[in-house]
Amino acid sequence: MLENQATTDRRTYMASTATAPAGIVGLAGCIGGDSTGTLATQVTDQPGDISDFDSCVVTIVGMWLGSEDAEAGDEAGEEPADREYYEYDEPQEADLVDLQGENTALVDEREIEVSTYGFLQLDTDGVDATLEDGSSATVEPPGEAPLTFNQEFDIREDARTVFTADFTPVKRGQTGSYVLQPVPDRITVEYDGD
């Protein structure tokens, strides 16, 4: 019941943006401009409570990109305006236990329109987590919103932008459950081949 509700809420959140998913690598996001660059999105995990876990596999199904002046909204369900959704060709899984330190996992790479973007949001579709003692754990994104990374970045013509989104599970008091939280000061943006 809760799983179905979470899926419905995520789909409702996606549908309410009134943008069409773009799942074809190389074509997504190119509408309205001839110049494109490459956006490589990768994820990593820093501090938090990851040491509690034997595995913490997050499924990522897509992302939103907000224009330079767009507001990312908030965790209370306020929806951002002026953003575009990119659905991944296939759901991507990342085990945060394996992504500590300098380790990262590439979840998407695509050509998009040259522009300055104000934020990136990851659309997650569940977390399968096992604690060190072998028991399962409840790990959820904050509220009904996607994981939001408020970091401005550029897509430059014929260059590759690598956006590393850092997030980690953090225990909710004495409840035994965890929330996925972005780590703002660990977000990195690098430009290759400029």
N, C-alpha and C positions, 0 to 999 in steps of 0.2 A: 504494500500500500504506500509506504513512504517513498520507495524507489520510484513507483509510478508517478507519484505527486512531484518528486524532484525532476523527473524527465519532462512532465507537463509544464512545470514552472520554467524550466530552461528553454523549452520550445516557445512558450509564451513570450519570454524575455527576448528571444531571437526574433520572433515574428513581429513584435511591437516596434522594432527599429525601422520597419518598412524598407529594408534593403534586400536585394536578392543575393543569395549565397553565390559565391564564385569559387568553384572547386577545381578549375582547370589551371594547372601550373603554367605560367607563361602568358596567360590571357587575363587572369583575374586582376582587377584594379587598373586596367589600361584604358578604360573608357574615358574619353575626353582629352586625351593627350597622346602625343607620339613618342615622347622620351620616357624611357623606363630605366630602372635600376633594379638590383636584386636585394631582397630582404631575406636574410637567413635568421630564423627565430630559434633560439636554443634556451634550454632551462638548466638550472643548477639549484643546489640546496645548501644553505649556510645555516649555522647554529640552530636556534630553536630547540625543539625536543626530539630531534631525529634520532638521538641515541637510544630512545625508548623502543625503536622499531627494528625488527628483523627484515621487514620489507614494507615499502609504502609506495604502491604503484598508482600513479595518477594518469587517468585517461584524458587526453586533450583532443578535442574534435574540431576546433577552429579558433579564429581570433577576430577581434574587432580592431580597426585602426581609426583613430580620431584625427580630424584635421587639426591644423596648428592652433586654431582658436576654439576648438571643441572642448566642452567640459565633460569629464569622465563620469559624472553622476556620483552617487554614493552607495553605501552598502544597504541603505534602507529601501532600495528599490527605485530610486529616482533614475530614470533612464537618460543616457546621454543623447544629445542631438548631434547631427553632422558626423556620423561615423559609418564605416562600411564593414560588412561581415565577409570573412573569407573562410569557407569551409574546407578543411583538409580533405585530400583525396581519400585518405584512410585515417581512422582514429590512431593517435600516437600514444604509446605508453611510456612513462618515465618512472623508474624506481628511484625515489629521492635518496634512498640509502646509498645507492651507487653514485650519487651526484654530489658528494661532499668535496670540500677543498676546491681544487681547480677543475674537477670533472664536470663536463657538460654533456647534454644530449641534444642533437639537432632534431627539432620536431617539424620544421617546415622551411622550404626555400622556394621563392617564387619571384617573378618579375612583376613589379607594380609601378604605378605612375610616379615620376619624379615630383617630389613635393617635400614639405616639412610637415611632420606628423606630431601631434601633441601627446598622444598616449597609445599604449597597446594593451589590449585585454585578452586574456586566454579564456576560452570557453571549455570548461571541464565537464566530464560526463561520468563522474564517479571516482572513488578511491578505494582500492583493495589493500588493506593494511593489516599487517601481522606484527604483534609486539614481540619483544625478545623472549617472553615466557611462552610463546606459541599461541596465545589467545588473539582473537581478532579485535580490531579497534575501529571506532567510528571517527572518520576524518572527513570534514566537509569544508567547502569554500565559505567565506563570510557571507551570511545572509543568502539571498537568492541571486546575488550579483556575480559576474565573472571576476577572475583575479585581475586586478587593475594595476598597471605599471605606469605611473605618471612621470614619464621621461620623454622629453622632446627629442626627436631624431630626424635626420634627413635621409631621403632616398635620392642618390646622386646618379646622374646619367652614366651608364656603362660602368658602374661601381657596385661593390657588394657591401651592404650594411649588415653587420652582425649585431643583433639585439639579444642580449642575454637577460632573461627574466629570472629573478631569484625569488624563491618562495620556500616556506618551511612549515611543518606542522607545529602548532603550539598548543599545549594542554590547556583545557578550559577548567581552571580551578580544580575542584575535587570530583568533577563529574565523570572522569575517565574517558571523555571524548576530546577530540582535537579539532582545531580550526586551521585551515591553510591560510597563511598570511604572507603577502609580498614583503620582501626585505628591501625597502627603497634605497638604502645606501649601498646596496650590492648590485644594483642594476648597472650593466655596462653596455655601451654602444661603441663599436669599432667600425672603421671604414677601410675596405681593402680595394686596391686597384683604382684609386682615385686619380 
